[in-house]
Amino acid sequence: MLTVAALVLPLTACKHRQPAPRPPAVAVLPTPTVSAPPGAPPLRPRRIQHVVIISEDGLRPDALMNVLPPVHAEIMKHAAYSLQARTIRRASTLPSHAAMLSGFDVKQHGLYWNSWKPERGYILVPTVFDAAEQSGMGAAAFVGKKKLEHIAHPGSVDVFSRSGYFCKKVVEEAAQYLVEKRPQIEFIHFSDPDDLGHSDGWMSNPQLEAVRHTDRCLRTLLDATAAAGLDRDTLFILSADHGGHGHNHSGKIKEDRLIPWIAWGPGVRAGHRIGSPISTVDTAATTLWALGYPPTPGAIGRPVLEAFDPATIAASGPKPKPTF
């Protein structure tokens, strides 16, 4: 495990939103569960009580491996990971994050644009936030970009906060909230690699330095969770919404769509390079599966079961299915 130190931070910047009626979800076709044989309860690591999803916006796998900063490197020793995961064809921040947190592609989730447009409302399908909130377990999101609020239905998160654009302020607030409130699901978004990719170019020295910056922010999060003992029952998933080339990311070439996918926590295979294909939509499916929720009907994502050690997975009945 990583060396840890306690982190004490004021929790003053969270922006609490007042719950509002959730718009109805779109009608979707049912899909069978793939996490267990017919008639059997789903399989999941019993010790997972929380899931933290970390997105490093614009992080290409080769950028990560080029720098391989110390915290990411240490994590990968204890993680199951892929450097060949792929995002959706519309490889932009809002559509891709919507896919990551719902398990649906653009045609179903409806967020095809890439800016904050409040008049257009919210995502059309359930997200991982909805599952946690409607089960009374709590969810939160800490982001660097306002437009990501389109993914959080009003009332689906206890806190949606944008305390800053770069990761330092975002992670300080996110870490303190996680330690104090212990939501079942927390989403944390780092803008840094994307910002420097657009301004200086993907794989440029400034963009690679941004990866080192997110490494320090990741240290803040892991120090706080380990000091609080949360690492014992928390699944962490670190990924990205897209890559990029030149100064942009159209999704037309593989460098735009290749993303890292790294999972660590209870029951995860340590130092295991995942061989099976992974899509960003699988992040939502893995989150629901790990917490014992049934898959969302119609979602195209599937749990990344190869990431988990078969010896530590035990049969466990599903939690009551949320009413979306």
Sine and cosine of phi, psi and omega as CSV:
sin_phi,cos_phi,sin_psi,cos_psi,sin_omega,cos_omega
0.00,0.00,0.32,-0.95,0.00,-1.00
-0.97,0.25,0.53,-0.85,0.14,-0.99
-0.91,0.42,0.70,-0.71,-0.13,-0.99
-0.81,-0.58,0.37,-0.93,0.10,-0.99
-0.62,-0.78,0.58,-0.82,-0.02,-1.00
-0.90,0.44,0.54,-0.84,0.01,-1.00
-0.81,-0.58,0.84,-0.54,0.03,-1.00
-0.88,-0.47,0.88,-0.48,-0.07,-1.00
-0.70,-0.71,0.55,-0.83,0.09,-1.00
-0.95,0.31,0.64,-0.76,0.04,-1.00
-0.96,-0.27,0.98,0.20,-0.09,-1.00
-0.87,-0.49,-0.23,0.97,-0.15,-0.99
-0.99,-0.15,-0.03,1.00,-0.04,-1.00
-0.89,0.45,0.67,-0.75,0.00,-1.00
-0.97,-0.26,0.98,-0.19,-0.03,-1.00
-0.99,0.14,0.79,-0.61,0.01,-1.00
-0.99,-0.14,0.60,-0.80,0.06,-1.00
-0.96,0.26,0.73,-0.68,0.03,-1.00
-0.85,0.52,0.57,-0.82,0.05,-1.00
-0.65,-0.76,0.36,-0.93,0.00,-1.00
-0.84,0.55,0.71,-0.71,0.00,-1.00
-0.99,0.14,0.72,-0.69,0.05,-1.00
-0.90,0.44,0.52,-0.85,-0.04,-1.00
-0.90,0.43,0.59,-0.80,0.04,-1.00
-0.97,0.24,0.42,-0.91,0.03,-1.00
-0.94,0.33,0.45,-0.89,0.07,-1.00
-0.95,0.30,0.75,-0.66,0.00,-1.00
-0.73,-0.68,0.40,-0.91,-0.01,-1.00
-0.98,0.18,0.59,-0.81,0.00,-1.00
-0.93,0.36,0.43,-0.90,0.07,-1.00
-0.69,-0.72,0.60,-0.80,-0.04,-1.00
-0.96,0.29,0.49,-0.87,0.09,-1.00
-0.94,0.34,0.59,-0.81,0.01,-1.00
-0.90,-0.43,0.11,0.99,-0.09,-1.00
-1.00,0.06,-0.08,1.00,0.01,-1.00
-0.31,-0.95,0.35,-0.94,0.05,-1.00
-0.89,0.46,0.35,-0.94,0.01,-1.00
-0.83,0.56,0.73,-0.68,0.04,-1.00
1.00,0.08,-0.18,0.98,-0.02,-1.00
-0.99,-0.12,0.46,-0.89,0.08,-1.00
-0.93,0.36,0.43,-0.90,0.04,-1.00
-0.91,0.41,0.48,-0.88,0.02,-1.00
-0.99,-0.14,0.68,-0.74,0.04,-1.00
-0.32,-0.95,0.43,-0.90,0.12,-0.99
-0.91,0.42,0.84,-0.54,-0.11,-0.99
-0.90,0.44,-0.46,0.89,-0.16,-0.99
-0.99,0.14,-0.16,0.99,-0.05,-1.00
-0.98,0.21,0.88,-0.47,0.02,-1.00
-0.91,-0.42,-0.31,0.95,-0.03,-1.00
-0.67,-0.75,0.49,-0.87,0.14,-0.99
-0.78,-0.63,0.78,-0.62,0.08,-1.00
-0.91,-0.41,0.86,-0.51,0.02,-1.00
-0.97,-0.25,0.86,-0.52,-0.02,-1.00
-0.92,-0.40,0.83,-0.56,0.04,-1.00
-0.91,-0.41,0.85,-0.52,0.09,-1.00
-0.99,-0.16,0.99,-0.12,-0.16,-0.99
-0.83,0.56,0.84,-0.54,0.07,-1.00
0.98,0.17,0.25,0.97,-0.08,-1.00
-0.99,0.12,0.93,-0.37,0.13,-0.99
-0.98,0.19,0.59,-0.81,0.04,-1.00
-0.86,0.50,-0.61,0.79,-0.02,-1.00
-0.95,0.32,-0.46,0.89,0.11,-0.99
-0.91,0.41,-0.68,0.73,0.03,-1.00
-0.87,0.49,-0.72,0.69,-0.05,-1.00
-0.96,0.27,-0.45,0.89,0.07,-1.00
-0.90,0.43,-0.67,0.74,-0.01,-1.00
-1.00,0.05,-0.72,0.70,-0.09,-1.00
0.63,0.77,0.89,0.45,-0.03,-1.00
-0.92,0.40,0.33,-0.94,-0.25,-0.97
-0.87,0.48,-0.64,0.77,-0.05,-1.00
-0.94,0.34,-0.73,0.68,0.06,-1.00
-0.85,0.52,-0.67,0.74,-0.02,-1.00
-0.88,0.47,-0.68,0.74,0.02,-1.00
-0.92,0.40,-0.65,0.76,0.03,-1.00
-0.85,0.53,-0.70,0.71,-0.08,-1.00
-0.90,0.44,-0.38,0.93,0.09,-1.00
-0.92,0.38,-0.44,0.90,-0.06,-1.00
-0.94,-0.35,0.20,0.98,-0.17,-0.99
-0.86,-0.52,0.30,-0.95,0.29,-0.96
-0.98,-0.20,0.72,-0.70,-0.16,-0.99
-0.51,-0.86,0.36,-0.93,0.13,-0.99
-0.71,-0.70,0.65,-0.76,0.12,-0.99
-0.96,-0.30,0.25,0.97,-0.02,-1.00
-0.79,-0.61,0.33,0.94,0.06,-1.00
-0.93,0.36,0.35,-0.94,-0.07,-1.00
-0.75,-0.67,0.58,-0.81,0.13,-0.99
-1.00,-0.04,-0.01,-1.00,-0.02,-1.00
-0.96,0.29,0.22,-0.98,-0.04,-1.00
-0.88,0.48,-0.62,0.78,0.06,-1.00
-0.99,0.15,0.99,0.16,-0.19,-0.98
-1.00,0.10,0.92,0.40,0.06,-1.00
-0.81,-0.58,0.32,-0.95,-0.19,-0.98
-0.84,0.54,-0.81,0.59,-0.08,-1.00
-0.94,0.35,-0.78,0.62,0.02,-1.00
-0.86,0.51,-0.64,0.77,-0.06,-1.00
-0.95,0.32,-0.65,0.76,0.06,-1.00
-0.92,0.39,-0.57,0.82,0.07,-1.00
-0.88,0.48,-0.63,0.77,0.06,-1.00
-0.92,0.39,-0.66,0.75,-0.01,-1.00
-0.86,0.50,-0.65,0.76,-0.13,-0.99
-0.99,-0.12,-0.06,1.00,0.02,-1.00
-0.87,-0.49,-0.55,0.83,-0.09,-1.00
1.00,-0.02,0.18,0.98,-0.01,-1.00
-0.87,-0.49,0.45,-0.89,0.12,-0.99
-1.00,0.06,0.03,-1.00,-0.16,-0.99
-0.85,0.52,-0.66,0.75,-0.06,-1.00
-0.84,0.54,-0.55,0.84,0.01,-1.00
-1.00,-0.02,-0.70,0.72,-0.09,-1.00
-0.99,0.17,-0.35,0.94,0.20,-0.98
0.99,0.10,-0.07,1.00,-0.03,-1.00
-1.00,-0.09,0.99,0.16,-0.09,-1.00
-1.00,-0.04,-0.21,0.98,-0.01,-1.00
-1.00,-0.06,0.00,-1.00,-0.11,-0.99
-0.63,-0.78,0.70,0.72,0.07,-1.00
-0.42,-0.91,0.19,-0.98,0.00,-1.00
-0.98,0.20,0.92,-0.39,0.00,-1.00
-0.75,-0.66,0.99,0.13,-0.14,-0.99
-0.84,0.54,-0.46,0.89,-0.01,-1.00
-0.93,0.38,-0.27,0.96,-0.03,-1.00
-1.00,0.00,-0.10,0.99,0.11,-0.99
0.98,0.17,-0.55,-0.84,-0.20,-0.98
-0.83,-0.56,0.14,-0.99,0.02,-1.00
-0.79,0.62,0.58,-0.81,-0.14,-0.99
-1.00,0.02,-0.10,0.99,-0.07,-1.00
-0.80,-0.60,0.30,-0.95,0.05,-1.00
-0.91,0.42,0.46,-0.89,0.06,-1.00
-0.85,-0.52,0.07,-1.00,0.07,-1.00
-0.89,0.45,-0.49,0.87,0.05,-1.00
-0.87,0.49,-0.68,0.73,-0.02,-1.00
-0.87,0.49,-0.66,0.75,-0.01,-1.00
-0.87,0.49,-0.71,0.70,-0.02,-1.00
-0.93,0.36,-0.70,0.71,-0.05,-1.00
-0.92,0.40,-0.68,0.73,-0.07,-1.00
-0.97,0.24,-0.18,0.98,0.16,-0.99
-0.99,-0.10,0.02,1.00,0.04,-1.00
0.98,0.19,0.27,0.96,-0.10,-0.99
-0.99,-0.12,-0.30,0.95,0.11,-0.99
1.00,-0.01,0.63,-0.78,0.04,-1.00
-0.59,-0.80,0.39,-0.92,-0.01,-1.00
-0.47,-0.88,0.42,-0.91,0.02,-1.00
-0.66,-0.75,0.73,-0.68,0.03,-1.00
-0.79,-0.62,0.89,-0.45,-0.22,-0.97
-0.73,-0.69,0.28,-0.96,0.09,-1.00
-0.98,-0.18,-0.14,0.99,-0.06,-1.00
-0.77,-0.64,0.81,-0.59,-0.04,-1.00
-0.85,0.53,-0.58,0.81,-0.10,-1.00
-0.87,0.49,-0.35,0.94,0.00,-1.00
-0.93,0.37,-0.19,0.98,0.05,-1.00
-0.90,0.43,-0.37,0.93,0.07,-1.00
-0.86,0.51,-0.36,0.93,-0.06,-1.00
-1.00,0.06,-0.29,0.96,-0.07,-1.00
-0.97,-0.25,0.99,-0.15,0.08,-1.00
-0.79,0.62,0.62,-0.79,0.10,-1.00
-0.81,0.59,0.79,-0.61,-0.03,-1.00
1.00,-0.04,-0.14,0.99,-0.03,-1.00
-1.00,0.07,-0.28,0.96,0.08,-1.00
-0.77,-0.63,0.58,-0.82,0.08,-1.00
-0.95,0.30,-0.54,0.84,0.02,-1.00
-0.65,-0.76,0.77,-0.64,0.26,-0.97
-0.85,-0.53,0.89,-0.46,-0.15,-0.99
-0.73,-0.69,0.67,-0.74,0.17,-0.99
-0.82,-0.57,1.00,0.05,-0.05,-1.00
-0.99,0.14,-0.28,0.96,0.01,-1.00
-0.16,-0.99,0.15,-0.99,-0.02,-1.00
-1.00,0.05,-0.69,0.72,-0.01,-1.00
-1.00,0.00,0.17,-0.99,-0.27,-0.96
-0.95,0.30,-0.39,0.92,-0.12,-0.99
-0.85,0.52,-0.80,0.60,-0.01,-1.00
-0.94,0.35,-0.62,0.79,-0.01,-1.00
-0.87,0.49,-0.74,0.67,-0.09,-1.00
-0.96,0.29,-0.53,0.85,0.05,-1.00
-0.87,0.49,-0.72,0.70,0.00,-1.00
-0.93,0.36,-0.67,0.74,-0.02,-1.00
-0.89,0.45,-0.68,0.74,-0.02,-1.00
-0.91,0.42,-0.69,0.73,-0.01,-1.00
-0.92,0.40,-0.63,0.77,0.02,-1.00
-0.91,0.42,-0.67,0.74,0.00,-1.00
-0.87,0.49,-0.69,0.72,-0.01,-1.00
-0.93,0.38,-0.67,0.74,-0.07,-1.00
-0.98,0.18,-0.69,0.72,-0.14,-0.99
-0.98,-0.19,-0.41,0.91,0.06,-1.00
0.79,0.61,0.84,0.55,0.07,-1.00
-0.90,0.43,0.42,-0.91,0.02,-1.00
-0.93,0.37,-0.61,0.79,0.02,-1.00
-0.78,-0.63,0.76,-0.65,0.11,-0.99
-0.74,-0.67,0.73,-0.68,0.05,-1.00
-0.94,-0.33,0.75,-0.66,-0.02,-1.00
-0.78,-0.62,0.77,-0.64,-0.11,-0.99
-0.85,-0.53,0.80,-0.60,0.05,-1.00
-0.95,-0.31,0.84,-0.55,-0.05,-1.00
-1.00,0.06,-0.26,0.97,-0.28,-0.96
-0.82,0.57,-0.79,0.62,-0.05,-1.00
-0.89,0.46,-0.59,0.81,0.01,-1.00
-0.92,0.39,-0.69,0.72,-0.03,-1.00
-0.87,0.50,-0.72,0.69,-0.02,-1.00
-0.97,0.26,-0.41,0.91,0.10,-0.99
-0.91,0.40,-0.71,0.70,0.02,-1.00
-0.92,0.39,-0.62,0.78,-0.08,-1.00
-0.99,0.15,-0.63,0.78,-0.12,-0.99
-0.87,-0.49,-0.16,0.99,0.02,-1.00
0.97,-0.25,0.62,-0.78,0.06,-1.00
-0.92,0.39,0.69,-0.72,-0.02,-1.00
0.96,0.27,0.13,0.99,0.11,-0.99
-0.96,0.29,0.28,-0.96,0.02,-1.00
-0.86,0.50,-0.68,0.73,0.05,-1.00
-0.88,0.47,-0.60,0.80,0.01,-1.00
-0.94,0.35,-0.63,0.78,0.06,-1.00
-0.91,0.41,-0.54,0.84,0.09,-1.00
-0.91,0.41,-0.53,0.84,0.07,-1.00
-0.90,0.44,-0.55,0.84,0.07,-1.00
-0.91,0.41,-0.62,0.78,0.08,-1.00
-0.90,0.43,-0.56,0.83,0.03,-1.00
-0.91,0.41,-0.70,0.71,0.02,-1.00
-0.91,0.41,-0.47,0.88,0.06,-1.00
-0.88,0.47,-0.67,0.74,0.04,-1.00
-0.92,0.39,-0.59,0.81,0.05,-1.00
-0.92,0.39,-0.61,0.79,0.05,-1.00
-0.89,0.45,-0.60,0.80,0.07,-1.00
-0.86,0.51,-0.67,0.74,0.03,-1.00
-0.84,0.54,-0.71,0.70,0.00,-1.00
-0.90,0.43,-0.73,0.68,-0.09,-1.00
-0.95,0.33,-0.58,0.81,0.08,-1.00
-0.87,0.49,-0.69,0.72,-0.04,-1.00
-0.92,0.39,-0.71,0.70,-0.05,-1.00
-0.94,0.35,-0.61,0.79,0.01,-1.00
-0.93,0.36,-0.65,0.76,0.02,-1.00
-0.89,0.46,-0.51,0.86,0.01,-1.00
-1.00,0.01,-0.04,1.00,-0.02,-1.00
0.98,0.19,0.15,0.99,-0.04,-1.00
-0.96,0.29,-0.34,0.94,0.00,-1.00
-0.92,0.39,-0.29,0.96,-0.03,-1.00
-0.96,0.29,-0.41,0.91,-0.04,-1.00
-0.73,-0.69,0.43,0.90,-0.04,-1.00
-0.87,-0.50,0.76,-0.65,0.17,-0.99
-1.00,-0.04,0.81,-0.59,0.08,-1.00
-0.96,-0.27,0.71,-0.70,0.12,-0.99
-0.81,-0.59,0.87,-0.49,0.02,-1.00
-0.93,-0.37,0.78,-0.62,-0.02,-1.00
-0.47,-0.88,-0.33,-0.95,0.03,-1.00
-0.54,-0.84,0.31,-0.95,0.02,-1.00
-1.00,0.08,-0.48,0.88,-0.02,-1.00
-0.18,-0.98,0.15,-0.99,0.16,-0.99
-0.98,-0.22,-0.76,-0.65,0.02,-1.00
0.24,-0.97,0.25,-0.97,0.09,-1.00
-0.52,-0.86,0.47,-0.88,-0.08,-1.00
0.85,0.52,-0.83,-0.55,0.03,-1.00
-0.90,-0.44,0.33,0.95,-0.08,-1.00
-0.47,-0.88,-0.07,-1.00,0.00,-1.00
-0.46,-0.89,1.00,-0.03,-0.05,-1.00
-1.00,0.08,-0.36,0.93,-0.08,-1.00
1.00,-0.01,0.02,1.00,-0.06,-1.00
-0.99,0.17,-0.40,0.92,-0.04,-1.00
-0.83,-0.55,0.29,-0.96,-0.14,-0.99
-0.90,0.44,-0.53,0.85,0.00,-1.00
-0.89,0.45,-0.40,0.92,0.06,-1.00
-0.98,0.21,-0.49,0.87,-0.16,-0.99
-0.97,-0.24,-0.33,0.94,0.02,-1.00
-0.95,0.30,0.73,-0.68,-0.01,-1.00
-0.66,-0.75,0.43,-0.90,0.15,-0.99
-0.98,0.19,0.42,-0.91,0.11,-0.99
-0.61,-0.79,0.92,-0.40,-0.13,-0.99
-0.75,-0.66,0.80,-0.60,0.01,-1.00
-0.81,-0.59,0.66,-0.75,0.09,-1.00
-0.51,-0.86,0.43,-0.90,-0.04,-1.00
0.64,-0.77,-0.22,-0.98,-0.05,-1.00
-0.84,0.54,0.77,-0.64,0.09,-1.00
0.99,0.16,0.00,1.00,-0.02,-1.00
-1.00,0.07,0.64,-0.77,0.02,-1.00
-0.94,0.35,0.80,-0.59,-0.08,-1.00
-0.99,0.11,0.75,-0.66,0.05,-1.00
0.90,0.44,0.49,0.87,-0.06,-1.00
-0.98,-0.21,0.84,-0.54,0.08,-1.00
-1.00,0.05,0.90,-0.44,-0.10,-0.99
-0.95,0.30,0.76,-0.64,-0.02,-1.00
-1.00,-0.09,-0.41,0.91,-0.04,-1.00
-0.97,0.23,0.47,-0.88,0.00,-1.00
-0.90,0.44,0.59,-0.81,0.04,-1.00
-0.76,-0.65,0.72,-0.70,0.12,-0.99
-0.93,-0.38,0.40,-0.91,0.03,-1.00
-0.86,0.51,-0.49,0.87,0.03,-1.00
-0.91,0.41,-0.33,0.95,0.02,-1.00
-0.95,0.31,-0.28,0.96,0.04,-1.00
-0.89,0.45,-0.72,0.69,0.03,-1.00
-0.89,0.45,-0.70,0.72,-0.03,-1.00
-0.90,0.44,-0.63,0.77,0.02,-1.00
-0.92,0.39,-0.62,0.78,0.04,-1.00
-0.87,0.49,-0.76,0.65,-0.01,-1.00
-0.89,0.45,-0.70,0.71,-0.01,-1.00
-0.88,0.48,-0.71,0.70,-0.05,-1.00
-0.89,0.46,-0.50,0.87,0.00,-1.00
-1.00,-0.03,-0.01,1.00,0.06,-1.00
1.00,0.03,0.20,0.98,0.05,-1.00
-1.00,0.07,0.51,-0.86,0.08,-1.00
-0.95,0.32,0.36,-0.93,0.03,-1.00
-0.91,0.42,0.49,-0.87,0.05,-1.00
-0.95,0.31,0.81,-0.59,0.00,-1.00
-0.82,0.57,0.76,-0.65,0.05,-1.00
1.00,0.02,-0.22,0.97,-0.01,-1.00
-0.92,0.39,0.55,-0.83,-0.02,-1.00
-1.00,-0.10,-0.18,0.98,0.03,-1.00
-0.96,0.29,0.47,-0.89,0.03,-1.00
-0.75,-0.66,0.58,-0.81,0.02,-1.00
-0.87,0.50,0.63,-0.78,0.04,-1.00
-1.00,0.07,0.98,0.19,-0.10,-0.99
-0.94,0.35,-0.43,0.90,0.01,-1.00
-0.89,0.46,-0.35,0.94,-0.01,-1.00
-0.95,0.32,-0.26,0.96,-0.14,-0.99
-0.95,-0.31,0.59,-0.81,0.00,-1.00
-0.96,0.28,0.88,-0.47,-0.02,-1.00
-0.84,0.55,-0.50,0.86,-0.03,-1.00
-0.93,0.36,-0.32,0.95,-0.05,-1.00
-0.95,-0.31,0.04,1.00,0.00,-1.00
-1.00,-0.09,0.81,-0.58,0.00,-1.00
-0.84,-0.54,0.46,-0.89,0.02,-1.00
-0.92,0.40,0.68,-0.74,0.00,-1.00
-0.49,-0.87,0.74,-0.67,-0.01,-1.00
-0.92,0.40,0.45,-0.89,-0.02,-1.00
-0.95,0.30,0.45,-0.89,0.15,-0.99
-0.96,0.27,0.31,-0.95,0.03,-1.00
-0.82,0.58,0.68,-0.73,-0.04,-1.00
-0.95,0.31,0.80,-0.60,0.04,-1.00
-0.88,0.47,0.50,-0.86,0.09,-1.00
-0.99,-0.12,0.96,-0.27,-0.09,-1.00
-1.00,0.10,0.00,0.00,0.00,0.00
